């Protein structure tokens, strides 16, 4: 109730984890679990680097909506920081944040029921009469992600890779109990994986879409706008 009515300390907590931690001081910021101001939606990632990358690069902050990669990760190479993992995050973002968002379609038939992905272009054709390949929809996904990133760069007035980092706690404070006791993210290896992610997306080391990438995706107008805020490579 104190949060709802912004009474006492509830007034601080009502601003959410990020802003509350900024008011409480440095140690609070180190343990605050959020990305870009959004609290983590469900999974601790001390021992899940790809899921940490998915949270960190999500346009809306720490949510699994666009890349629920943890189920794949724990079945393959749970502790690795590989280019393959970065590619899997991009793949799922293209599908979940690209295909499905463009379709305004539900992920449930694919994820929970097992409807093959190739049915979605068929359903798209049935609804619109238009032929479109999976490759086309992947490009649509890339365009969506580049445009969202361009939007945020304009709103922030800059961009730095620190905005694509998971919570500091996952690097600095290992798990204290359970079968994965002692696990934590490796900062240097995570940054290498983030470099792979940027390269796959055609973004520079800051996480800013390159001019050639924007032009290739038909977003040349966005490049001109972005140049007002950041230097494009």
Residue, then its C-alpha position, 0 to 999 in steps of 0.5 A: x500500500x505504501x508503494x501504491x500511495x507513495x507513502x514514506x519509503x514506498x515513494x522511493x520504491x514506486x519508481x522501480x528498481x533502477x531509480x530506487x537503487x540510484x537514490x539508495x547509493x552505489x551498493x544498491x545499484x550493484x545488486x539492482x536486478x534490471x536492464x534499461x530500467x526493466x526488472x528481470x522477467x524470470x531467470x537468474x543468469x549467473x550461469x546462463x550467458x546467452x540468456x543474459x545476452x538476450x536480456x541485455x540486448x532486448x529493446x524493452x529491457x530484461x524481458x524474455x519476450x523476444x529471445x527465450x534462449x535459456x531452454x536451448x542453452x541449458x541443453x547445449x553449452x550452458x557455460x560457454x560464451x560462443x559466437x553460436x550463442x550470439x547467433x542463437x539470440x539473434x535468430x530468436x529475436x528475428x523470429x519472436x521480436x520480428x516475425x511474430x510482432x510483424x504478424x501480430x501473431x502468438x508464439x504459443x503455437x510454435x513454442x508450446x504446440x510445435x507448429x513448424x515455423x514454415x506455417x507462418x508464411x503460409x498463414x500470412x499468404x492465406x490472410x494477405x495473398x502475398x508470398x514471403x519467404x522466411x528470409x524475407x521475414x528475417x530481414x523484417x526482424x532485422x529492420x525492426x531491431x535496427x529501427x528500435x535501436x535508432x529510436x532509443x539512440x535518438x531518445x537517449x541522445x547517445x549509445x554505449x555498450x554499457x546499455x547492453x550489459x546485464x545486471x552487475x550482480x551477475x558478474x560480481x556476486x557469485x551464487x551462494x547456494x545450490x548445485x551451481x554455487x559459485x557460478x557467475x558471469x565472466x565480464x571479459x567473455x561476455x563482452x566478447x560474446x556481445x561483440x559477436x552479437x553486434x557483428x552479426x547485426x551489423x552494428x559497431x562496437x558501441x551497439x550503434x547500427x552502421x550506416x551501411x546496415x541501415x541503408x541495406x535495410x531501407x532505413x537510410x532516413x534513420x541514418x541521417x537522423x542518427x548522425x545528429x546524435x552519434x558518429x556513424x561508422 
